[in-house]
């Protein structure tokens, strides 16, 4: 205890920060059980129990929004998790260090571009008025005439997924590249001596070497699966694709803050958080059963 006194003192600011910004706001969840009226004190609020949760589960629009959230969450999880691993593995196999660093740097850049700019680029590329996607497809005779991709509801989930992969692929691959850097080079040499080709070295050395990292990132991704934000859907969506673009957090924004129903919006957020915790515990339990170790 005495030997670690400095470490305990160093952790105090972090504990205070987490308590203030992560735990104190949970007090606001009490709004979900009240008919919250701004300007009234806590004791003057009207308590209504689970009324807002009952209204939430009786709203048919909620299930449409939940469908959109789950489908887009699964698509973003699969594409946003697998593609960075493949990209990192391919990048790790490059021998030209200058070319490798250049590709890495270029792939990171979209992460720092705001979703406002990304949405503008995607909209312009898919436009019927000079959009490069339509021009290429028409010139290859795949389409007879330009298509309004941004007005096709059934394509919205795919457009959001592709845009997200383009923006975050390079950034998400960093941690996998760091994990690969920690693999003992003698393992590759031993595999090469045993006659293993490049693909076999990837399969038997690289992927097992980063398996713990993959599992941790997968569990954390599953825990955040349902909390996919609303920026992408808000900026890329429009009234023509609203049936496919509205997600839980956008629903909470529109029906909670937008309409002044703060208690209802809080109930939506609580539902979102509880589902995320359940998914995280289930993923960790499955990981623990498969590998006999836990990350929590």
N, C-alpha and C positions, 0 to 999 in steps of 0.2 A: 504493500500500500504506500509506504513512504517513498520507495524507489520510483513509483509511478505517479507521484504527486504532480509533477510538471505536466504529464500527459493528461491527467484529470483536469488541471487548470486550463490547458489548451482546448479541451473539449467543451468547456463551459459556454463560450460564445455560440458555438454551433448548436448546443442543446437549447439555449435561450432563443436562438433564431428559429429553430424548428418548432419550439413550443408556441412562439408568438404567431408565426405565419402558417403553421400546419395544423396545430391543435386548437388554438383559440377560435379560429373561424368556424370550427365544428359546432360551436355554441349557436351559430346562425341556423342550424338545422331545426331549432325549436319553431322557426317560422312556419315549417310545414304542418305544424299541428295547431296553428292559429289562423284567424282571419286577419292577417297582419295589416295594420293601417299605419303608414308613416306619420311621425309626429307624436304618436302615443308612446307612453313608457311601457316597459315590459309587463308590469302588473296590470296595465289598462287594456292589454290585447285580449281579444275574445278567443278562447280555446275551443277547438272544434274536433279534436281527436284525429281520427284517420279519414276524415271527410274528403280531403284533397287527394289522398291515395285512392279512395273508392271512385272518385270522379275520374281520376287518371285511368284506372283500369276499365271504366265503363265507356271511355271515349274511343270510338272505332278508329279515329284518326291516329290515336296513339299506336295501334297495332301496325298501321301502315308505316309509320315513322320507325317503329321498332324493326320491321322487316328491312327497310332501307339501311338502318344502322348495322344490323347483323350481316347482311349480304356484303355491304361495302367493307365492314370490319374484316370479314373472312378473306375477301379478295385482297385487301391491303396487307393483311397478315401474311398470306401465302406469297404474294408477289414481292412485298417489301422485305421479306425474310430470306427467301430462297435466292432471289436474283443477286443481292449483295454478296452472298456466300460464293456463288458461281463467279461473280466478277472478281472477288478477292482471290479466289483460287487461280483464275486465269492470269491475274496481275502478278501473283506470286511466282508464276512460271516464267515470266519474262526475264531474259538475261541482260538485255540492254538497260542499264540503270538509268540513263538519261531519259530514254523513251518511257520507262516505267514511271519515273517521277513526274514526267510531263502529263501522262495519262491520269495519274493520281490527282495532280493539281487541277486539271481540267474537270475531272469528275466531281471534285468537291465543290466547285464554284456554284452550281445551281442551288446548293443548300442555303447560300447566303442571299439568294434572290427571294424577295417577298412573294407571297401568294398573289398579290395584286398584279405584279408583273408577269408571273407565270400564267395566271388566268388570261391576261391580255395576249400573251404569246400563243397560248393554246387556241383561244378564240379566233385569232387572226389566221393561224395555220389551218383551222378547220372551216374557215369562212368560204362561202360560195363566190365571193367577190375577190378573186386573186389568191385564195388560200392554197398553199403549196400541196396539201394533201389531195384536195379535189382535182387540182391541175394534173398531178401525177397519175391519179387513178383514171381520169378521163383520157389522158394521153396513152395509157396502157390498155384502153378499151375495157377496163374492169367496170367502169360506170359509164352509162350513156350520157348522163348530165350531172352537174354538181349537186351534191346532197347537203342539206342543212343538218350537219351532224349535231350541232348544239341544240337542235329542236327535236331530236330523236330520244325520247325518254329511255328506251331500252338500251341505248348506247351510253347513257350518262355514267353508269357505274364503271364501265370499261375506260371511259375518258378520264375519270378521276383517278383510277388505278394507274394508268399509264403516266399521267402527269406527275403523280406522287413518286413513282419509281424513277422517272427521269430526274426529279428534284433531289431525292434523298439517297439514291443508290450509292453514289461515291462516298457520301458521308457515313452511311451505315456500314460500309465495307471496312472502315478504319479499324474497328475493334477486332475484326477477323484477321486483318493483315498483321495487327500487333500480336495476336495469338500465334499466327504462323511463324512470326519472327522468333518465338520462344521455343520452337521445335528443334531438337538436337540435330545438327547437320549430319552426325554420324549415322542416324537412322536412315537418311536418304542414301548415304554412301553404302551402307550395308544392303539396302534394298537393290541398289544398282549392281552391286557385286553378285547378288543372287539372281540377277537377270531381269529384274522388274523394269518395265518400260515406264514412260511418263505417266500414263493413266493409272497404272498399278501403284506407282508411288503416291499419286494423289489419293487413291482409294484406301491404301493400306497404311500410309504415313501421315499425310496432310490432314485428311478428314478426322481420323481418330485423335490426332494431336490437338485439334480445336473443338473436339466434341463437348468438353465441359463448358466452354464459352458459348457454343451453339445452344446448349440446353438452358443456360442461365438467361441468355438473350431471348430465347423462345418463351420461357416462363414469364419474364417481364413483359414481353409483347402480348402474350395472352391476357395478362392482368390488365393491360391498358387497351385491350382489343375494342371494347365497346365505347371507350372514350376517344373517339377519332376526331374530335374538334368539329368546327363548323365553317372554318375559313374557306376550305376547298369547295364545299357544297354551296356556300353563300355566293362566292365569286364566280363559280362556273355554272351555277344553276340559273334558271329563269322560270317565268310563269308556265312555259310550255312543258317543262320537265319536272315541275314541282312534285308530282306524284312519286318521282324516283329520287329526288335530290334532298328532301327534307329528312334530317337525322335528329336524334334525341336532343343534342345540345342546341341545335337550331330551333327545335320545337320549344325547348325551355326558354330560349331567347325571345321568340315571337309571342308565345302564349303566357310567359311569365313576366319578363321585364317590359316587352312591347305593349302588352295589354294591361299592365299594372297589377297582374295577378302574381304577386311576389311569392305567396305561400304555395301556389300551384307550381310555379317554376322551381321552388326549393324541393317540393315532393319529387319532381322529375329528376333533379340532380341527385337526391338521396337514392332513388331507384337505380340510377346510373352507377353510383359508387358501390352500392351493395352487390350488384351484378358483377362489377369488376373484382371485388374482393372474393366473391365465390369462385369466379374463373381462375383467379390467382391461386387460391387454395387447392382447387381441383388439379390445376396444372402441376403444382408443387407435389401434391399427393401422388399423382401418376409418375412424376419424375423420381420420387422417393421409392416407389414400388419397383420401378424398372432398374434403378441404379444403386439402391440402398443408401443413397445420400440425399441430403436436403439442402436447399439454398436459402431456407427461411428459418 
